């Protein structure tokens, strides 16, 4: 399924006006699909019926709206997917995926707080990985791609599928934002 989705999501972004809306839709689809290729420790869920909580922190309302539309009615790994909007790191204890947009002012504090959890941290820009994030969206040749720090994910008790790892971009010296 991921193999079918990547070509559609990887198409070059169009005109500047619709670029941000398309970019948000692509990122929202990736966030949902990351949940299909990451294994959390059993202790991350209170029971086998518990939802996967996808948390979007801060930022403008457009990104949470794109995520809400993308996950509505969807299931992953036999679980429903629920959108949460924590305002502080202390409110993110139930998050399984935490998206921290690039304009997030306290990214370092959020990442430090989340290191003691089994949350998959997803951000934007190559710098996010250097700050300790696990997956980061980057733009390569006008295409939304992602970088993965498998070691950071493993340290949190997460296992990322080799299928997802092979799709990750390799950081390069130029053209990444």
N, C-alpha and C positions, 0 to 999 in steps of 0.2 A: 504494500500500500504506500509506503514511504517513497519507493522508487517512482511511483506514478505521480506523487504530489510534488516532488522536488523540481521537475522540469517546469511545472506550472508556476511554482513559487519563485523559481530562479529567473524568470523572464526579466529582461531589463525594465527598469522603472520608466514610465512614460513622462509626459509633460510635467513641469514643476508644480502646477496647480493641483493636479491629481496625484502627484508623486507621494505626498505625505499620506493621503488616504489609502493608496495602494500599499505603501510601505507598512502602515498599521495593520492592514488586512493580512498581509504576508506574515508579519511578525505574530499576529494572533493565531494564525493557522500553525505556524511553527510551534508556538507555546503549547497548543493542544497536542500536536504530534510528539513533542518531547515527552509528554506523559506516557506515551505508548512504548517508548524505547528506553525508559529509565525504570529500574527496580529499586523500590524503597525497602528498608528493613521492615519486618512485620510490626515492630514496635511503633512505627510511624503512624499506624492506624489503630483506632480503638477497637475496631472489629472488621470483619470481612465485607460488611455492607457500607462502611464509611466512604464518603465522597473524597475525591482528590480535590484539594483546595488549591486553586490557582489564584494567587494574590498579586494584585497590581498596586504598586505603591506610588503615591503622589502623581505628579504630572497632570496633564490636561485630561479632561473627561473623555476625549475622543478615543484614547487607547482602551480604557476600560469598556467603552461602548463596543468597540471592535471585538474585544475578547468576549464580551457577553453574547454578541450575535454569533460568534464562531462556536462557542461551547454549548449554546442553548440546545437542550435535548440530547446532547452527546454523552456517550459512555466511553470509558477507556479502561482497559484491563478489568472489565466487569464492574467498574464503579462509575457512578455519576461524577460529573465535573462541576464544581461550584466556584463562582467568582467571589473573592473577598477583597476588601479594600482597607488594609490596616493603615493606621495613621502614625504608629510608632513601632519600633522593633519589638517591644513587649507584647504587642497585639498580633504578632506574626507566628506565635507558637504553634498554631494549627495549620500553617501553610506548608504545602508540599512543593509548590513551585512559587518563587517570588521573583516578579519582574520589577527591576529598578531602572527607570528610564534615565537617559544620559543627563537630563537636567535636574536629577535628584540631588539636593544639596548635601545630604548627610550619608552618602553612599558608604563611606568607610565605617561609620557607626553601625549602619544596617548590616553590612557584611560581618563585622566583628560579632554582633549579637547573634547572627544566624549560624555562625561556625559551630555552635553547640547544638544545633538541630540537624535534622535530616532533610532540610529544604534545599531543593535545586535552585541555585541563584542564577538568574538570567539578567543580563544588562545590555548595554549598547556601547560600542566602540572598543578598540583593542585595549585601551587603558583599563577597562573593567576586569579583564583577565589578570592584568598585572596587580590590580588591587585585591585579588583573591576570589573573584567571581568564577563560576563554573562554566557558563555558556555566555557568549557575547555576540550580539548581532553586529555585523560590520557590512559596509557597502563596498563591494568589489566590482569595478567596471559597471556601475549603476545597477547592481544586483544585490539583493539582500542575501547575505550568507551568514554563517556563524562559525565562531571559534569555540573550542572546547578545551578546558583544563581537566583532564580525566583524573589527575592526582587530587585536585581539590574535591571533586565529586566523591572519589573513593574514600577520602578522609572523613567525609560526612556520612559514610555508610551506604552511598548510592552506587549502583552498578549501571553504567551506560552501555547499551547494546553496541556491539561491534558494527552493526549496520548504520547506526547513527554516527559513530566515530569516523567511518569511512567517508561520510558526506560532509564532514566539517572542513572548512577552508583551512589552509595552511597560512599562518601569518607571514606576510612578506614586508619588505622594506617600504614599498610605496603603494599608493592607491587604496589604502585601507582607511576608512573613517568610522 
